[in-house]
């Protein structure tokens, strides 16, 4: 075993001296480049509802926020703690995004260290350059959600695991426990990180007793996080067995991983084929030179694949490429190892070949990022920025504290930041259970407020102007248009839940007539909430009837 470990840490063959000299400067340049890009593009991507959600929830007290996340919403408590801190220190969307940016920047040197441990410093240099240009890294570095935080904490966890299994000792295992708990708190898929590490330890049979005790401690201390993961799974009908859809056959899982690997690098069909070929060559090279590293990478990729094949997902819960962001460093380590292994056959042309191949992949990555989220690179249209500001200003001036806001629309967040008396009564858009619960908790209900965005990326056709077409009956609603935004508001308070749902349905039908994609989801939520309300009424009637007998 000692010989195998020593062999895994042996230097790679060609160009290792150059790699040793270049490693620190290249990592420093990549870190600085990512930091510069994220600082310059921090507000280029338009505000998103999920970012506003975290800040709205963060307006509550710490106890109230944790109660909402742990007991009602589920998900990523660590992210919401950061959002709470931002909201209570006077920060807004830019500050929340700065947290994501800091995590992304800090992930670059950690990724470099992990890839160096896995494949050597030469491949680590290439992997770090590729990660620095990856759409997955850059987009989630400005997106005020939990994914760069998840990447950062997963890197800490894997590095701590390698230290603990390599050297052992109570201090190192304690470091792993802390890092892994942070990872689990950052995202529900942190459970997959723990699962891959448990499989790796079992497969290598390294320090099994220490590892078993440490894993048991994580399982015990992580009970609040497992509970909130179950809350989230219950909301989106995620589970194992019975009803719902699966990713399905191995072919479906392969397609999902193909899309994911494309977002890690460049998702064009031919580019993905080339990248996968390089990864296969890298896997072959590492299996021969560093079998334990190859084993860890294999476990990190295959364990989620097997577990996802067995999972059942509701219609709104299918995994996206971002959910496996913790796999990205391992995949790019394979690609980088493949680049160096392929160049090794070229003799004296090896180093130029590595440079050309790496630069080519970077260009493809940037092109893919532009095709995925062009606004991240070119910025939001000025007309939309101005319209959003005007809409937020109007909302700030005319809102009432008892209004019922539908969805965590960024306009509501901006109006609150403008000093408006924005209500705390917000109806979640895509969860009929939470929607009905929120409405019933705030009766009697004030005016209903809805926002429709004709420029949203989900619309079949994106427009920077929207016609003013109010819902019917017109005497029940007032509307204002600001460029692509139409704000719909009831003139009078809606009163009870049943009245609110009827008027909300009319508002969403107006949104559908304008080809607003979100109106379909919203209408479905309202119809389901109406059905739940009717079922509650029938249950109460049955109870009264039984009692009267």
C-alpha positions in Angstrom: 0.0 0.0 0.0 2.8 2.5 0.9 4.4 1.8 -2.5 1.1 2.5 -4.3 0.7 5.8 -2.4 4.2 6.8 -3.3 3.7 5.9 -6.9 0.5 8.0 -7.0 2.5 11.0 -5.8 5.4 10.5 -8.1 6.1 13.3 -10.6 4.9 13.0 -14.1 7.5 12.5 -16.8 8.0 15.1 -19.4 8.1 18.8 -18.5 7.6 18.5 -14.8 10.4 20.9 -14.0 8.7 23.6 -16.2 5.4 22.8 -14.5 6.9 23.2 -11.1 8.2 26.6 -12.0 5.0 27.7 -13.8 2.4 26.3 -11.3 2.2 29.2 -8.8 2.4 32.1 -11.3 -0.2 30.5 -13.6 -2.6 29.9 -10.7 -2.1 33.4 -9.5 -2.8 34.8 -12.9 -5.9 32.7 -13.3 -7.2 33.7 -9.9 -6.6 37.4 -10.7 -8.3 37.0 -14.1 -11.4 35.4 -12.7 -11.5 38.0 -9.9 -11.3 40.8 -12.5 -13.9 39.4 -14.8 -16.4 38.8 -11.9 -15.8 42.3 -10.5 -16.5 43.9 -13.9 -19.5 41.7 -14.7 -21.0 41.5 -11.2 -24.2 43.3 -12.3 -24.1 42.5 -16.0 -26.4 39.5 -15.8 -30.1 40.7 -15.1 -31.4 40.1 -11.6 -33.1 36.8 -11.1 -36.1 35.7 -9.0 -34.1 33.1 -7.1 -31.6 35.8 -6.0 -34.4 38.0 -4.8 -36.0 35.1 -3.0 -32.9 34.6 -0.8 -32.8 38.3 0.1 -36.6 38.5 0.8 -36.3 35.5 3.1 -33.2 37.1 4.7 -35.3 40.2 5.7 -36.6 38.1 8.6 -34.9 37.6 11.9 -32.2 34.9 12.0 -34.6 32.6 13.9 -37.4 33.3 11.5 -35.2 32.9 8.4 -33.9 29.5 9.7 -37.4 28.4 10.5 -38.5 29.2 7.0 -35.6 27.4 5.4 -35.4 24.4 7.6 -39.1 23.8 8.1 -40.9 25.2 5.0 -38.6 25.7 2.0 -35.8 23.3 2.6 -32.6 23.6 0.6 -29.3 25.4 1.4 -29.2 27.0 4.9 -25.7 28.2 4.6 -26.6 30.3 1.5 -29.5 31.8 3.3 -27.4 32.6 6.3 -25.2 34.7 3.9 -28.3 36.3 2.4 -29.5 37.1 5.9 -26.2 38.8 6.7 -26.3 40.8 3.5 -29.9 41.9 4.1 -29.2 43.0 7.7 -26.1 44.9 6.9 -27.8 47.0 4.3 -26.6 45.1 1.3 -28.5 44.2 -1.8 -28.2 42.1 -4.9 -24.6 43.3 -5.7 -23.5 42.3 -2.2 -25.1 38.9 -2.4 -23.4 38.3 -5.8 -20.1 39.4 -4.3 -20.4 36.4 -1.9 -20.7 34.1 -4.9 -17.8 35.9 -6.6 -15.6 35.5 -3.6 -16.3 31.8 -3.4 -15.6 31.4 -7.1 -12.3 33.3 -6.9 -11.3 31.3 -3.8 -12.2 28.1 -5.6 -9.5 28.6 -8.3 -6.4 28.0 -6.1 -8.2 25.1 -4.3 -9.1 23.5 -7.6 -5.4 23.9 -8.7 -4.2 22.2 -5.5 -6.7 19.4 -5.9 -5.8 18.7 -9.5 -2.1 18.8 -8.6 -2.8 16.1 -6.0 -4.7 14.1 -8.5 -2.7 14.4 -11.7 0.5 16.4 -11.1 1.2 20.1 -11.6 1.4 20.0 -15.4 -2.2 18.8 -15.8 -3.2 21.0 -12.8 -2.1 24.1 -14.8 -4.2 23.1 -17.8 -7.2 22.2 -15.6 -7.0 25.6 -13.8 -6.9 27.5 -17.0 -9.9 25.6 -18.4 -11.8 26.1 -15.1 -11.1 29.8 -15.2 -12.8 30.2 -18.6 -15.6 27.7 -18.0 -19.1 29.1 -18.2 -20.0 27.0 -15.1 -17.4 28.9 -13.1 -18.0 32.4 -14.5 -21.7 32.4 -14.5 -22.1 31.0 -11.1 -19.5 33.4 -9.9 -21.9 36.3 -10.5 -25.2 34.4 -9.8 -26.3 35.2 -6.3 -27.2 31.6 -5.4 -25.4 28.7 -3.7 -23.4 27.0 -6.5 -20.0 28.7 -6.2 -20.3 28.3 -2.5 -21.1 24.6 -3.1 -18.0 24.3 -5.3 -15.8 26.0 -2.8 -16.9 23.9 0.2 -16.8 20.6 -1.8 -13.2 21.5 -2.8 -12.3 22.0 0.9 -14.0 18.7 1.7 -12.1 16.7 -0.9 -8.7 18.3 -0.1 -9.4 17.6 3.6 -10.3 14.0 2.8 -7.0 13.5 0.9 -5.1 14.9 3.8 -6.9 12.8 6.4 -6.6 9.5 4.5 -3.0 10.3 3.6 -1.7 11.2 7.0 -4.5 10.6 9.5 -4.8 12.2 12.9 -7.6 13.7 14.9 -6.9 17.3 13.7 -7.1 16.3 10.0 -10.3 14.3 10.4 -11.8 17.2 12.3 -11.0 19.5 9.4 -12.7 17.1 7.1 -15.8 16.9 9.3 -16.1 20.7 9.4 -15.5 21.1 5.7 -18.0 18.4 4.8 -20.7 19.8 7.1 -20.3 23.1 5.4 -20.6 21.4 2.0 -23.8 19.6 3.1 -25.2 22.9 4.4 -24.3 24.7 1.1 -26.5 22.4 -1.1 -28.6 19.2 -0.8 -26.3 17.5 -3.3 -23.6 17.8 -0.6 -25.0 14.4 0.3 -23.6 13.1 -3.0 -20.2 14.5 -2.0 -20.3 12.5 1.2 -21.5 9.4 -0.6 -18.6 9.5 -3.1 -16.1 10.0 -0.3 -17.5 7.1 1.7 -17.3 4.8 -1.4 -13.7 5.9 -2.1 -12.7 5.2 1.5 -14.4 1.8 1.4 -12.8 1.0 -1.9 -9.3 1.9 -0.9 -9.7 0.5 2.7 -7.6 3.4 4.0 -7.9 4.3 7.7 -11.3 2.7 7.8 -11.8 3.0 11.5 -11.0 6.7 11.6 -13.1 7.3 8.5 -16.0 5.4 9.9 -16.1 7.4 13.1 -15.8 10.6 11.2 -18.5 9.7 8.7 -20.8 8.8 11.7 -20.1 12.2 13.3 -21.0 13.9 10.0 -24.2 11.9 9.7 -25.2 12.8 13.3 -24.3 16.5 13.2 -25.9 16.8 9.8 -29.3 15.8 11.0 -30.8 19.3 10.6 -29.4 19.4 7.1 -30.8 16.0 6.2 -34.2 17.1 7.6 -34.2 20.3 5.4 -33.2 18.2 2.4 -36.2 16.0 3.1 -38.4 19.1 3.3 -37.1 20.2 -0.1 -37.5 16.7 -1.6 -41.1 16.6 -0.4 -41.9 19.9 -2.0 -40.6 18.8 -5.4 -41.6 15.1 -5.1 -38.0 13.8 -5.2 -37.5 10.3 -3.8 -36.8 6.7 -4.6 -39.4 4.3 -6.0 -43.1 4.8 -6.6 -44.6 7.5 -9.0 -42.8 10.4 -10.6 -40.2 10.4 -13.4 -36.6 9.1 -13.2 -33.7 10.2 -15.2 -34.5 6.8 -16.4 -32.3 4.5 -18.5 -28.5 4.6 -18.5 -28.8 6.4 -21.8 -30.8 9.2 -20.2 -28.2 9.5 -17.5 -25.5 9.6 -20.2 -27.3 12.4 -22.0 -27.5 14.4 -18.7 -23.8 13.9 -18.1 -23.0 14.9 -21.7 -24.9 18.2 -21.1 -23.1 18.6 -17.8 -19.7 18.0 -19.2 -20.5 20.4 -22.0 -21.3 23.1 -19.5 -18.0 22.4 -17.7 -16.2 22.9 -21.0 -17.8 23.7 -24.3 -21.2 22.2 -25.1 -21.0 22.1 -28.9 -21.6 18.5 -30.1 -18.1 18.2 -31.8 -16.4 20.0 -28.9 -18.0 17.6 -26.4 -16.8 14.6 -28.4 -13.2 16.0 -28.4 -13.3 16.8 -24.7 -14.7 13.4 -23.8 -12.0 11.7 -26.0 -9.3 13.7 -24.1 -10.9 12.8 -20.8 -10.9 9.1 -21.8 -7.2 9.4 -22.7 -6.6 11.2 -19.4 -8.4 8.4 -17.5 -6.2 5.8 -19.2 -3.0 7.8 -18.4 -4.0 8.3 -14.8 -5.0 4.7 -14.3 -1.5 3.6 -15.3 0.4 6.3 -13.4 -1.8 7.2 -10.5 -4.4 4.5 -9.9 -5.7 5.9 -6.6 -6.3 9.3 -8.3 -8.1 7.5 -11.2 -10.2 5.6 -8.6 -11.3 8.7 -6.8 -12.2 10.5 -10.1 -14.1 7.4 -11.2 -16.0 7.3 -7.9 -16.8 11.0 -8.1 -18.4 10.6 -11.5 -20.0 7.1 -11.2 -21.5 7.3 -7.7 -23.9 10.3 -8.7 -24.7 8.5 -11.9 -25.8 5.4 -10.2 -27.8 7.3 -7.5 -29.5 9.5 -10.0 -30.6 6.5 -12.0 -32.5 5.3 -8.9 -34.0 8.6 -7.9 -37.5 9.8 -8.7 -38.1 13.4 -9.6 -41.2 15.5 -9.8 -41.9 17.6 -12.9 -40.0 20.6 -11.6 -37.1 18.9 -10.0 -35.0 17.4 -12.8 -31.3 18.0 -12.1 -29.4 20.6 -14.0 -25.7 20.7 -14.9 -25.0 23.1 -12.0 -26.1 20.5 -9.4 -22.9 18.5 -10.2 -20.6 21.5 -10.1 -18.5 19.6 -7.5 -17.6 17.1 -10.3 -16.1 19.8 -12.5 -12.5 19.8 -11.0 -12.3 16.1 -11.4 -13.5 16.1 -15.0 -11.2 18.9 -16.0 -8.3 17.0 -14.3 -9.0 14.1 -16.7 -9.3 16.5 -19.7 -6.0 18.1 -18.8 -4.3 14.8 -18.2 -5.5 13.8 -21.7 -4.1 16.9 -23.3 -0.6 16.3 -21.8 -0.8 12.6 -22.5 -1.7 13.2 -26.2 1.0 15.9 -26.5 3.6 13.5 -25.0 3.5 11.6 -28.3 4.8 14.7 -30.2 8.3 14.8 -28.8 9.8 18.3 -28.9 6.4 19.8 -30.1 4.7 18.6 -26.9 4.8 22.0 -25.1 3.5 24.0 -28.1 0.8 21.4 -28.6 -0.3 21.8 -25.0 -0.4 25.6 -25.4 -2.4 25.4 -28.7 -4.8 22.8 -27.4 -5.5 24.7 -24.1 -6.0 28.0 -25.9 -8.3 26.3 -28.4 -10.4 24.9 -25.6 -10.5 28.3 -23.8 -11.9 29.9 -27.0 -14.5 27.3 -27.3 -15.5 27.7 -23.6 -15.9 31.4 -24.0 -18.0 31.0 -27.1 -20.2 28.4 -25.3 -20.6 30.8 -22.4 -21.7 33.6 -24.8 -24.2 31.3 -26.4 -25.6 30.2 -23.0 -25.9 33.7 -21.3 -24.8 36.4 -23.6 -25.8 39.2 -21.2 -23.1 38.0 -18.8 -20.5 39.0 -21.4 -22.1 41.9 -23.2 -24.4 43.3 -20.4 -28.1 43.9 -20.0 -29.7 46.2 -22.6 -29.8 49.8 -21.4 -33.5 50.1 -22.2 -34.3 47.2 -19.9 -32.2 48.6 -17.1 -33.9 51.9 -17.4 -37.4 50.3 -17.6 -36.6 48.1 -14.5 -35.5 51.2 -12.6 -38.7 53.1 -13.5 -40.9 50.2 -12.6 -39.2 49.7 -9.2 -39.5 53.4 -8.5 -43.3 53.4 -9.2 -43.7 50.3 -7.0 -41.7 51.9 -4.2 -43.9 55.0 -4.3 -47.3 53.3 -4.6 -46.9 50.0 -2.6 -48.8 49.3 0.6 -47.6 47.2 3.5 -50.4 44.7 3.1 -50.1 44.1 -0.6 -49.8 40.5 -1.7 -46.8 40.1 -3.9 -46.8 37.1 -6.3 -43.4 35.6 -6.6 -40.0 37.0 -5.5 -39.7 39.2 -8.5 -36.5 41.3 -8.7 -38.7 44.4 -9.3 -40.0 43.9 -5.7 -36.5 43.6 -4.4 -35.4 46.8 -6.2 -38.5 48.7 -5.0 -37.6 47.6 -1.4 -34.0 48.8 -2.0 -35.5 52.1 -3.2 -37.1 52.6 0.2 -40.6 51.4 -0.7 -43.0 49.9 2.0 -42.8 46.5 0.4 -45.0 43.8 1.9 -43.7 40.7 3.6 -46.6 38.8 2.2 -45.1 36.9 -0.8 -46.8 34.0 -2.6 -44.3 31.4 -3.9 -44.8 30.9 -7.6 -44.1 27.2 -8.2 -45.3 25.5 -5.1 -49.1 25.3 -4.5 -48.7 24.1 -1.0 -46.5 27.0 0.1 -48.6 29.4 -1.9 -51.8 28.4 -0.1 -50.1 28.4 3.2 -48.7 31.9 2.6 -52.1 33.3 1.6 -53.9 31.7 4.6 -51.3 33.1 7.0 -51.9 36.7 5.9 -55.7 37.0 5.7 -57.4 39.4 5.3 -55.5 40.0 2.1 -54.5 43.3 0.6 -54.1 44.2 -3.1 -52.7 41.5 -5.4 -49.6 42.5 -7.3 -48.2 40.6 -10.3 -45.2 41.4 -12.7 -44.9 40.1 -16.3 -41.7 40.3 -18.2 -41.8 40.2 -22.0 -37.9 40.1 -22.1 -37.5 37.0 -19.9 -35.2 34.4 -21.2 -37.9 31.7 -20.9 -40.2 33.4 -23.3 -40.6 32.0 -26.9 -39.9 35.5 -28.2 -38.1 38.1 -26.1 -39.3 41.7 -26.4 -38.2 45.0 -24.9 -41.7 46.5 -25.2 -45.0 45.0 -23.9 -48.5 46.2 -24.8 -50.7 47.3 -21.9 -53.5 44.7 -21.9 -55.1 44.5 -18.5 -56.9 41.4 -17.3 -60.7 41.2 -17.2 -62.8 42.6 -15.6 -60.9 45.8 -16.2 -62.6 47.6 -13.4 -60.9 45.2 -10.9 -57.3 45.9 -12.0 -54.8 48.7 -12.7 -51.8 48.2 -15.0 -48.6 50.0 -15.8 -46.1 49.2 -18.5 -42.4 50.0 -18.3 -40.6 48.7 -21.4 -40.9 44.9 -21.3 -42.5 44.9 -17.8 -46.2 45.0 -17.1 -47.2 45.5 -13.5 -50.8 44.3 -12.7 -52.4 45.2 -9.4 -55.9 44.9 -8.1 -57.6 48.2 -7.3 -59.2 47.0 -4.0 -57.9 44.6 -1.4 -58.7 41.0 -2.3 -59.9 40.0 1.1 -60.0 36.3 1.4 -58.0 33.5 -0.2 -60.8 32.4 -2.6 -61.2 35.9 -4.0 -57.5 36.3 -4.4 -57.1 33.1 -6.3 -59.9 34.0 -8.7 -58.3 37.4 -9.5 -54.8 35.8 -9.7 -56.2 33.4 -12.3 -57.5 36.3 -14.4 -54.1 38.0 -14.1 -52.2 34.9 -15.3 -54.6 34.5 -18.2 -53.6 38.0 -19.3 -50.0 37.0 -19.0 -50.6 33.9 -21.2 -52.2 36.1 -23.8 -49.0 38.1 -23.9 -46.9 34.9 -24.4 -45.2 35.2 -21.0 -43.8 31.8 -20.3 -43.9 32.1 -16.5 -47.7 32.6 -16.7 -48.1 28.9 -17.5 -46.3 27.9 -14.3 -48.1 30.5 -12.3 -51.5 29.5 -13.6 -50.8 25.9 -12.7 -49.8 26.9 -9.2 -53.0 28.9 -8.8 -55.2 26.2 -10.1 -53.6 23.6 -7.8 -53.9 26.0 -4.8 -57.6 26.4 -5.6 -58.0 22.6 -5.6 -56.2 22.3 -2.3 -58.4 25.0 -0.8 -61.6 23.2 -2.1 -60.3 20.0 -0.6 -59.8 21.7 2.8 -63.3 23.1 2.6 -64.7 19.6 1.9 -62.7 18.2 4.8 -64.1 20.7 7.2 -67.7 20.1 6.0 -67.2 16.3 6.4 -65.9 16.9 9.9 -68.8 19.1 10.8 -71.2 16.5 9.3 -69.6 13.7 11.3 -69.7 15.8 14.5 -73.4 16.6 14.0 -74.3 13.0 13.9 
